Amino acid sequence: MEEEEEAIGFLDKVLEDEDVFLLEECELGTPTSPGSGSPFLVAVKVEAGKGLEMRKLVLSGFLASEEIYINQLEALLLPMKPLKATATTSQPVLTIQQIETIFYKIQDIYEIHKEFYDNLCPKVQQWDSQVTMGHLFQKLASQLGVYKAFVDNYKVALETAEKCSQSNNQFQKISEELKVKGPKDSKDSHTSVTMEALLYKPIDRVTRSTLVLHDLLKHTPVDHPDYPLLQDALRISQNFLSSINEDIDPRRTAVTTPKGETRQLVKDGFLVEMSESSRKLRHVFLFTDVLLCAKLKKTSAGKHQQYDCKWYIPLADLVFPSPEESEASPQVHPFPDHELEDMKTKISALKSEIQKEKANKGQSRAIERLKKKMFENEFLLLLNSPTIPFRIHNRNGKSYLFLLSSDYERSEWREAIQKLQKKDLQAFVLSSVELQVLTGSCFKLRTVHNIPVTSNKDDDESPGLYGFLHVIVHSAKGFKQSANLYCTLEVDSFGYFVSKAKTRVFRDTTEPKWDEEFEIELEGSQSLRILCYEKCYDKTKVNKDNNEIVDKIMGKGQIQLDPQTVESKNWHTDVIEMNGIKVEFSMKFTSRDMSLKRTPSKKQTGVFGVKISVVTKRERSKVPYIVRQCIEEVEKRGIEEVGIYRISGVATDIQALKAVFDANNKDILLMLSDMDINAIAGTLKLYFRELPEPLLTDRLYPAFMEGIALSDPAAKENCMMHLLRSLPDPNLITFLFLLEHLKRVAEKEPINKMSLHNLATVFGPTLLRPSEVESKAHLTSAADIWSHDVMAQVQVLLYYLQHPPISFAELKRNTLYFSTDV
């Protein structure tokens, strides 16, 4: 038992480790080397027959998505003929030129894909192991010239459609609700889609086809006649994708979601994350539907820089815990003030040295050395100065804590995320390739290119102001109801913003008049920020991260400190507008020489270790009695227990329960009702761990590892459902029974702290880890293979836990499963 808990503890560390990715982030065979396989299968010998079965599953999913794509193109072409017919009348909706611009090459693309679909469909429906279809993909790739023409015209087509919509109500109605026919056997006969969304589909389709080619190659034997043809098609598709990445403007600010929609980059910047009780500088990217936390990879000289994804949260799953709900952060010690001041002093001294070297036309090597030292000190200051907690939480997983220097910044991130969350967002899980594509796009899309330190600035950039800024905060107007109000002032210093002053609280008013003056030291500052707050006196709203009551930001604004405007002897009066609130203030700047403040089991009888089919047959049950009873007891009195299935039960209690179940003792129910709930949870885990082979079987283990690594969502869905159908009935029914129980446990996550991911971490290896004989056949002794394999096992269970309810009867009824989720 202790060994199991140690293993789980180690697994937790592996899954949360700074430099270890989850399965979604593991390296795949890169697109440029399509023959390379999944890392989990480095030493796995896959039979050719299984590979060909995987090909069929990949193609089935692609065929379903191809049908939807053709329906989308048809919907786009539908209004073209009537529009052309009216173009020659006295009341045209659009001119012929506008029609040709908007629908440019759509007809050609439709015909190419219709022919491709008509040729591929019979090959998949009448499948045999010798079927070849590489020539179809090669022909499709060879016709990408039509797509190139479409891409070159894409921006103009969008602009033309938008202008026509604005000037013509009839066309606006047409373009806002195009009807797309649903796939065969679908309950939905039609769905409404905008013309703008449909015009993006061809661009997305090349990406989807490339992902499918990648998957097909992975599961095509090298000696198969299709292999060289698919390889050629993949090469052409990748070259095409590389070229349009450079050419097409919308792709510079957008990537494609798994559903084929445009995913825009909304905001990015550097934030300090608390990770394993230490501070890490991260580059955080906010897209329209996902928040992604990354760090720059270390690359050798001359190599293109890239980002590593540390974690991501779909915005549909992202929540901000209220201050009182936040758990206290372990060991967030503020950095001693005197050490921060020492760093600033060093930076200032280095700046002076650099200026002297430049003035004396010193050696460039000496200047570079000084710049490097300055960067190191500025980086440390940037990392260690923030203290304001900004916590975000994945409703299906863990919380993340950033430390910010500025409340303004925290408010900006929160508002940007909440604005996006007002849209109808869906939860999703990114496949490894989708995550690769998204993370790969970050380098190109980012708007903040360098860590915000002086040493990263160009020489011709403004050095900012050094000296004292005198600010008088006069008054504020525009509040709709009386409140207790105050303002704070922030300026940028050493690359980050810090709060420098705070007015008194003006109580119960809509027009506060402070008339308070502050002297703010500027250290290379370029901006002044004013934030207006409503004071909260409710002591229950305490932020556990820093024990402060959280006040509500009513408005915030920022102005640039223009040296010419500020550097006059007279006061300069100005107004900052924020969310309908106007704050009046005056300021003047006093220049002086740069100065800094200097302050501081294997038994074959009973139920344990016996095949699940033997136990269910003997009991004449569908699910083993031990599984049913343990789950019933956990649901009765342990579902709200913090850390259920994670906290160890007493080993002697578990052994006592094991003996009672093995002996089929009549006192089982009485003993269960008296036993500690963690011991019962531990007994259930022990039962699955001691099965002679895993619940999901040794035979299917390699296929589960392959299925979870598939890039295309439709292919993955086909494969993962097909694998469930391949399980023996007792195994499948027991697995589905356990799955529904674990989902119910996760529903109580706010109380029991057990998310789907936590449960997958505990049960994934238990349900999938191969038996000893099998694992020796599958794996080399390399430790990294073991850890990658464990992460894959967790991801397999997580996939099913996140899947909508799976019915045994429906699963068995669907002998061929076509997914229409594209």
Beta strands, then each sheet from edge to edge (+ up, - down):
strand 1: 178-181
strand 2: 190-193
strand 3: 254-256
strand 4: 262-275
strand 5: 278-287
strand 6: 290-296
strand 7: 307-314
strand 8: 318-319
strand 9: 388-394
strand 10: 399-404
strand 11: 465-477
strand 12: 483-493
strand 13: 496-502
strand 14: 506-509
strand 15: 513-525
strand 16: 527-534
strand 17: 542-543
strand 18: 548-549
strand 19: 552-560
strand 20: 572-578
strand 21: 581-591
sheet 1: 1+ 2-
sheet 2: 3+ 4- 5+ 6- 7+
sheet 3: 3+ 4- 10+ 9- 8+
sheet 4: 15+ 11- 21+ 20-
sheet 5: 13+ 12- 14+
sheet 6: 13+ 12- 16+ 19-
sheet 7: 17+ 18-
end
